[in-house]
Amino acid sequence: MKSTLTSKGLLTIPKSIRDRMGLKAGDVLEFDEQVTYLKAQRVFDEKRMRSVAGRGRKDNALSSKEHLDDMRGPVRSNPC
């Protein structure tokens, strides 16, 4: 697969790669300058992650601990 670097340094990532990696407009990629080949990876966007964290949880939803306790049943102490 080939892509041509423009005079402004822009490079088009082929659609098949964008689809496979789930890349979309506005995603930030980080390039690794320590290797002799072109290597890029998506940057973890902490702000974006925090903006959606907890959205699926309802006010009356169980916490993780409550959910685990509910799944495991009552915990008995060892009578030893």
Secondary structure, DSSP 8 states (H G I E B T S, - for coil): ------TTS-----HHHHHHHT--TT--EEE-TTSSS--EEE---HHHHHHHTTTT--TT---HHHHHHHHH--------
